[in-house]
Amino acid sequence: MKNQPTESIQNTSPRYHRLRKDGLYHPIPFLFVTDRMCDDILDEREMLLASLPTATHDRQKALFAGNDPRASSKAFKHLLRRFGYPFTNRLTA
């Protein structure tokens, strides 16, 4: 039987952040952020912080602070509500 590695496998290609020349990750700004995207972005940020040296954590957190996925998700929900979503007057078949 094969031995399974105990270390976690790190994603080498993040979906919501771009690697900068200085080794830090810049958040990709999105106009619309769903709840699921928000959760994925926050999970990816935790993974990226864990993969970086401790000395760079403060600089990386400062970059993350400039783009809050929770605020984008909240704004998207407000936009949907403004146009009547979720629709309350659905016809049933």
OpenMM code with the backbone's topology and positions (N, CA, C; nanometers):
from openmm import Vec3, app, unit

residues = "MET LYS ASN GLN PRO THR GLU SER ILE GLN ASN THR SER PRO ARG TYR HIS ARG LEU ARG LYS ASP GLY LEU TYR HIS PRO ILE PRO PHE LEU PHE VAL THR ASP ARG MET CYS ASP ASP ILE LEU ASP GLU ARG GLU MET LEU LEU ALA SER LEU PRO THR ALA THR HIS ASP ARG GLN LYS ALA LEU PHE ALA GLY ASN ASP PRO ARG ALA SER SER LYS ALA PHE LYS HIS LEU LEU ARG ARG PHE GLY TYR PRO PHE THR ASN ARG LEU THR ALA".split()
positions = [
    Vec3(0.0842, -0.1174, 0.0000),
    Vec3(0.0000, 0.0000, 0.0000),
    Vec3(0.0889, 0.1240, 0.0000),
    Vec3(0.0490, 0.2258, -0.0756),
    Vec3(0.1284, 0.3470, -0.0865),
    Vec3(0.1132, 0.4334, 0.0371),
    Vec3(0.2222, 0.5000, 0.0720),
    Vec3(0.2199, 0.5988, 0.1799),
    Vec3(0.1685, 0.7310, 0.1240),
    Vec3(0.0718, 0.7907, 0.1891),
    Vec3(0.0202, 0.9200, 0.1451),
    Vec3(0.1029, 1.0309, 0.2098),
    Vec3(0.1366, 1.1351, 0.1348),
    Vec3(0.2132, 1.2454, 0.1934),
    Vec3(0.1289, 1.3180, 0.2986),
    Vec3(0.1940, 1.3632, 0.4035),
    Vec3(0.1225, 1.4306, 0.5116),
    Vec3(0.1105, 1.5805, 0.4892),
    Vec3(0.1973, 1.6379, 0.4054),
    Vec3(0.1887, 1.7816, 0.3817),
    Vec3(0.0729, 1.8108, 0.2872),
    Vec3(0.0172, 1.9293, 0.3016),
    Vec3(-0.0941, 1.9666, 0.2149),
    Vec3(-0.0401, 2.0134, 0.0804),
    Vec3(-0.1157, 1.9880, -0.0215),
    Vec3(-0.0759, 2.0274, -0.1553),
    Vec3(-0.1201, 2.1717, -0.1763),
    Vec3(-0.0263, 2.2590, -0.2106),
    Vec3(-0.0554, 2.3999, -0.2313),
    Vec3(-0.0937, 2.4239, -0.3770),
    Vec3(-0.1929, 2.5066, -0.3971),
    Vec3(-0.2338, 2.5442, -0.5314),
    Vec3(-0.1277, 2.6376, -0.5897),
    Vec3(-0.0700, 2.6002, -0.7025),
    Vec3(0.0357, 2.6819, -0.7607),
    Vec3(-0.0202, 2.7912, -0.8507),
    Vec3(-0.1468, 2.7835, -0.8840),
    Vec3(-0.2080, 2.8820, -0.9720),
    Vec3(-0.3373, 2.9340, -0.9086),
    Vec3(-0.3275, 3.0376, -0.8266),
    Vec3(-0.4480, 3.0892, -0.7628),
    Vec3(-0.5471, 3.1457, -0.8650),
    Vec3(-0.6744, 3.1378, -0.8326),
    Vec3(-0.7786, 3.1840, -0.9242),
    Vec3(-0.8110, 3.3319, -0.9070),
    Vec3(-0.7959, 3.3846, -0.7866),
    Vec3(-0.8436, 3.5186, -0.7557),
    Vec3(-0.7327, 3.6181, -0.7209),
    Vec3(-0.6073, 3.5769, -0.7388),
    Vec3(-0.4931, 3.6624, -0.7060),
    Vec3(-0.3837, 3.6435, -0.8102),
    Vec3(-0.3079, 3.7502, -0.8348),
    Vec3(-0.1952, 3.7432, -0.9289),
    Vec3(-0.0651, 3.7587, -0.8530),
    Vec3(0.0319, 3.6788, -0.8907),
    Vec3(0.1641, 3.6860, -0.8295),
    Vec3(0.2378, 3.8073, -0.8844),
    Vec3(0.2895, 3.8897, -0.7931),
    Vec3(0.3673, 4.0072, -0.8329),
    Vec3(0.5148, 3.9705, -0.8400),
    Vec3(0.5945, 4.0612, -0.8936),
    Vec3(0.7383, 4.0368, -0.9067),
    Vec3(0.8080, 4.0268, -0.7718),
    Vec3(0.7509, 4.0909, -0.6679),
    Vec3(0.8134, 4.0863, -0.5358),
    Vec3(0.7736, 3.9633, -0.4548),
    Vec3(0.6984, 3.8711, -0.5151),
    Vec3(0.6613, 3.7470, -0.4481),
    Vec3(0.5313, 3.7545, -0.3697),
    Vec3(0.4655, 3.8693, -0.3686),
    Vec3(0.3376, 3.8843, -0.3004),
    Vec3(0.2243, 3.8694, -0.4016),
    Vec3(0.1031, 3.8524, -0.3513),
    Vec3(-0.0124, 3.8307, -0.4378),
    Vec3(-0.1035, 3.9526, -0.4363),
    Vec3(-0.1421, 3.9970, -0.5565),
    Vec3(-0.2307, 4.1111, -0.5725),
    Vec3(-0.3715, 4.0590, -0.6002),
    Vec3(-0.4729, 4.1050, -0.5242),
    Vec3(-0.6100, 4.0600, -0.5495),
    Vec3(-0.6602, 4.1074, -0.6855),
    Vec3(-0.7296, 4.0209, -0.7564),
    Vec3(-0.7935, 4.0580, -0.8824),
    Vec3(-0.9272, 4.1220, -0.8465),
    Vec3(-0.9520, 4.2456, -0.8889),
    Vec3(-1.0797, 4.3090, -0.8554),
    Vec3(-1.1927, 4.2540, -0.9432),
    Vec3(-1.3049, 4.2241, -0.8806),
    Vec3(-1.4228, 4.1756, -0.9511),
    Vec3(-1.5380, 4.2710, -0.9253),
    Vec3(-1.6168, 4.2982, -1.0284),
    Vec3(-1.7320, 4.3853, -1.0143),
    Vec3(-1.8427, 4.3150, -0.9360),
    Vec3(-1.8672, 4.1890, -0.9663),
    Vec3(-1.9701, 4.1117, -0.8979),
    Vec3(-1.9066, 3.9948, -0.8236),
    Vec3(-1.9358, 3.9839, -0.6949),
    Vec3(-1.8827, 3.8754, -0.6131),
    Vec3(-2.0000, 3.8058, -0.5442),
    Vec3(-2.0207, 3.6795, -0.5763),
    Vec3(-2.1261, 3.6018, -0.5133),
    Vec3(-2.0776, 3.5536, -0.3765),
    Vec3(-2.1696, 3.4990, -0.2971),
    Vec3(-2.1309, 3.4458, -0.1663),
    Vec3(-2.0276, 3.3346, -0.1795),
    Vec3(-2.0474, 3.2478, -0.2763),
    Vec3(-1.9529, 3.1372, -0.2951),
    Vec3(-1.8155, 3.1885, -0.3368),
    Vec3(-1.8138, 3.2875, -0.4287),
    Vec3(-1.6857, 3.3470, -0.4696),
    Vec3(-1.6158, 3.4093, -0.3503),
    Vec3(-1.6927, 3.4788, -0.2668),
    Vec3(-1.6361, 3.5430, -0.1488),
    Vec3(-1.5685, 3.4390, -0.0593),
    Vec3(-1.6379, 3.3284, -0.0351),
    Vec3(-1.5797, 3.2214, 0.0463),
    Vec3(-1.4531, 3.1653, -0.0181),
    Vec3(-1.4575, 3.1446, -0.1494),
    Vec3(-1.3402, 3.0922, -0.2203),
    Vec3(-1.2219, 3.1887, -0.2133),
    Vec3(-1.2495, 3.3173, -0.2280),
    Vec3(-1.1430, 3.4184, -0.2212),
    Vec3(-1.0793, 3.4197, -0.0826),
    Vec3(-1.1637, 3.4165, 0.0213),
    Vec3(-1.1107, 3.4177, 0.1582),
    Vec3(-1.0305, 3.2913, 0.1882),
    Vec3(-1.0785, 3.1766, 0.1381),
    Vec3(-1.0038, 3.0505, 0.1563),
    Vec3(-0.8692, 3.0569, 0.0834),
    Vec3(-0.8710, 3.1114, -0.0369),
    Vec3(-0.7472, 3.1223, -0.1133),
    Vec3(-0.6479, 3.2143, -0.0432),
    Vec3(-0.6978, 3.3214, 0.0170),
    Vec3(-0.6091, 3.4130, 0.0897),
    Vec3(-0.5427, 3.3437, 0.2080),
    Vec3(-0.6185, 3.2620, 0.2790),
    Vec3(-0.5595, 3.1860, 0.3905),
    Vec3(-0.4504, 3.0930, 0.3397),
    Vec3(-0.4768, 3.0259, 0.2283),
    Vec3(-0.3795, 2.9336, 0.1710),
    Vec3(-0.2540, 3.0081, 0.1261),
    Vec3(-0.2736, 3.1238, 0.0635),
    Vec3(-0.1587, 3.2017, 0.0163),
    Vec3(-0.0751, 3.2528, 0.1334),
    Vec3(-0.1412, 3.3010, 0.2375),
    Vec3(-0.0665, 3.3479, 0.3557),
    Vec3(0.0138, 3.2349, 0.4181),
    Vec3(-0.0464, 3.1166, 0.4229),
    Vec3(0.0231, 3.0020, 0.4820),
    Vec3(0.1448, 2.9613, 0.3996),
    Vec3(0.1412, 2.9892, 0.2692),
    Vec3(0.2525, 2.9483, 0.1826),
    Vec3(0.3664, 3.0505, 0.1804),
    Vec3(0.3411, 3.1718, 0.2317),
    Vec3(0.4434, 3.2771, 0.2301),
    Vec3(0.5265, 3.2768, 0.3580),
    Vec3(0.6481, 3.3276, 0.3509),
    Vec3(0.7295, 3.3410, 0.4720),
    Vec3(0.6626, 3.4372, 0.5713),
    Vec3(0.6787, 3.4115, 0.6979),
    Vec3(0.6158, 3.4918, 0.8031),
    Vec3(0.6544, 3.6387, 0.7939),
    Vec3(0.7740, 3.6667, 0.7494),
    Vec3(0.8214, 3.8053, 0.7411),
    Vec3(0.7400, 3.8894, 0.6423),
    Vec3(0.6746, 3.8263, 0.5462),
    Vec3(0.5987, 3.9004, 0.4460),
    Vec3(0.4493, 3.9075, 0.4767),
    Vec3(0.4052, 3.8474, 0.5851),
    Vec3(0.2619, 3.8417, 0.6153),
    Vec3(0.1987, 3.9801, 0.6299),
    Vec3(0.2651, 4.0728, 0.6967),
    Vec3(0.2066, 4.2058, 0.7163),
    Vec3(0.1885, 4.2787, 0.5837),
    Vec3(0.2878, 4.2698, 0.4966),
    Vec3(0.2770, 4.3344, 0.3656),
    Vec3(0.1675, 4.2706, 0.2817),
    Vec3(0.1573, 4.1369, 0.2897),
    Vec3(0.0545, 4.0669, 0.2126),
    Vec3(-0.0851, 4.1000, 0.2661),
    Vec3(-0.1011, 4.1050, 0.3967),
    Vec3(-0.2310, 4.1401, 0.4552),
    Vec3(-0.2725, 4.2815, 0.4154),
    Vec3(-0.1763, 4.3720, 0.4036),
    Vec3(-0.2066, 4.5081, 0.3612),
    Vec3(-0.2589, 4.5095, 0.2172),
    Vec3(-0.2021, 4.4266, 0.1317),
    Vec3(-0.2517, 4.4160, -0.0060),
    Vec3(-0.3935, 4.3593, -0.0089),
    Vec3(-0.4185, 4.2580, 0.0727),
    Vec3(-0.5516, 4.1987, 0.0800),
    Vec3(-0.6538, 4.2983, 0.1340),
    Vec3(-0.6134, 4.3828, 0.2266),
    Vec3(-0.7058, 4.4777, 0.2889),
    Vec3(-0.7585, 4.5800, 0.1887),
    Vec3(-0.6849, 4.6037, 0.0831),
    Vec3(-0.7279, 4.6999, -0.0180),
    Vec3(-0.8427, 4.6511, -0.1050),
    Vec3(-0.8780, 4.5247, -0.0934),
    Vec3(-0.9852, 4.4667, -0.1743),
    Vec3(-1.0626, 4.3690, -0.0862),
    Vec3(-1.1791, 4.4110, -0.0367),
    Vec3(-1.2571, 4.3294, 0.0560),
    Vec3(-1.3677, 4.2547, -0.0190),
    Vec3(-1.3556, 4.1216, -0.0331),
    Vec3(-1.4588, 4.0475, -0.1049),
    Vec3(-1.5938, 4.0489, -0.0321),
    Vec3(-1.5920, 4.0660, 0.0994),
    Vec3(-1.7192, 4.0720, 0.1739),
    Vec3(-1.7992, 4.1955, 0.1335),
    Vec3(-1.7313, 4.3091, 0.1175),
    Vec3(-1.7988, 4.4323, 0.0767),
    Vec3(-1.8537, 4.4182, -0.0659),
    Vec3(-1.7774, 4.3561, -0.1543),
    Vec3(-1.8237, 4.3355, -0.2917),
    Vec3(-1.9441, 4.2417, -0.2961),
    Vec3(-1.9421, 4.1391, -0.2133),
    Vec3(-2.0540, 4.0459, -0.2070),
    Vec3(-2.1795, 4.1150, -0.1534),
    Vec3(-2.1618, 4.1958, -0.0524),
    Vec3(-2.2745, 4.2692, 0.0058),
    Vec3(-2.3340, 4.3657, -0.0970),
    Vec3(-2.2502, 4.4366, -0.1709),
    Vec3(-2.2970, 4.5294, -0.2732),
    Vec3(-2.3718, 4.4552, -0.3841),
    Vec3(-2.3228, 4.3368, -0.4202),
    Vec3(-2.3887, 4.2570, -0.5233),
    Vec3(-2.5274, 4.2141, -0.4771),
    Vec3(-2.5397, 4.1732, -0.3510),
    Vec3(-2.6711, 4.1340, -0.2966),
    Vec3(-2.7675, 4.2516, -0.2987),
    Vec3(-2.7195, 4.3702, -0.2630),
    Vec3(-2.8045, 4.4888, -0.2652),
    Vec3(-2.8505, 4.5213, -0.4072),
    Vec3(-2.7628, 4.5037, -0.5038),
    Vec3(-2.7986, 4.5270, -0.6432),
    Vec3(-2.9068, 4.4291, -0.6879),
    Vec3(-2.8911, 4.3027, -0.6520),
    Vec3(-2.9917, 4.2028, -0.6884),
    Vec3(-3.1267, 4.2355, -0.6247),
    Vec3(-3.1252, 4.2759, -0.4970),
    Vec3(-3.2504, 4.3106, -0.4293),
    Vec3(-3.3172, 4.4309, -0.4949),
    Vec3(-3.2375, 4.5239, -0.5405),
    Vec3(-3.2918, 4.6438, -0.6057),
    Vec3(-3.3724, 4.6083, -0.7304),
    Vec3(-3.3310, 4.5021, -0.7989),
    Vec3(-3.4021, 4.4575, -0.9182),
    Vec3(-3.4981, 4.3422, -0.8891),
    Vec3(-3.5304, 4.3224, -0.7619),
    Vec3(-3.6343, 4.2270, -0.7260),
    Vec3(-3.5918, 4.0825, -0.7140),
    Vec3(-3.4661, 4.0564, -0.6999),
    Vec3(-3.4215, 3.9178, -0.6817),
    Vec3(-3.3898, 3.8948, -0.5352),
    Vec3(-3.4288, 3.7889, -0.4711),
    Vec3(-3.5041, 3.6776, -0.5295),
    Vec3(-3.6481, 3.7191, -0.5572),
    Vec3(-3.6993, 3.6724, -0.6691),
    Vec3(-3.8326, 3.7110, -0.7119),
    Vec3(-3.9362, 3.6485, -0.6199),
    Vec3(-4.0257, 3.7309, -0.5686),
    Vec3(-4.1259, 3.6818, -0.4750),
    Vec3(-4.2570, 3.6468, -0.5435),
    Vec3(-4.2787, 3.6937, -0.6656),
    Vec3(-4.4044, 3.6692, -0.7371),
    Vec3(-4.3865, 3.5667, -0.8484),
    Vec3(-4.3282, 3.4556, -0.8190),
    Vec3(-4.3079, 3.3527, -0.9217),
    Vec3(-4.4378, 3.2787, -0.9474),
    Vec3(-4.4612, 3.2485, -1.0723),
    Vec3(-4.5786, 3.1690, -1.1086),
    Vec3(-4.5442, 3.0230, -1.0903),
    Vec3(-4.6359, 2.9488, -1.0380),
    Vec3(-4.6139, 2.8048, -1.0212),
    Vec3(-4.6918, 2.7305, -1.1273),
    Vec3(-4.6351, 2.6251, -1.1759),
    Vec3(-4.6999, 2.5476, -1.2809),
    Vec3(-4.7961, 2.4470, -1.2257),
] * unit.nanometer
topology = app.Topology()
chain = topology.addChain("A")
for resn in residues:
    res = topology.addResidue(resn, chain)
    for name in ("N", "CA", "C"):
        topology.addAtom(name, app.Element.getBySymbol(name[0]), res)
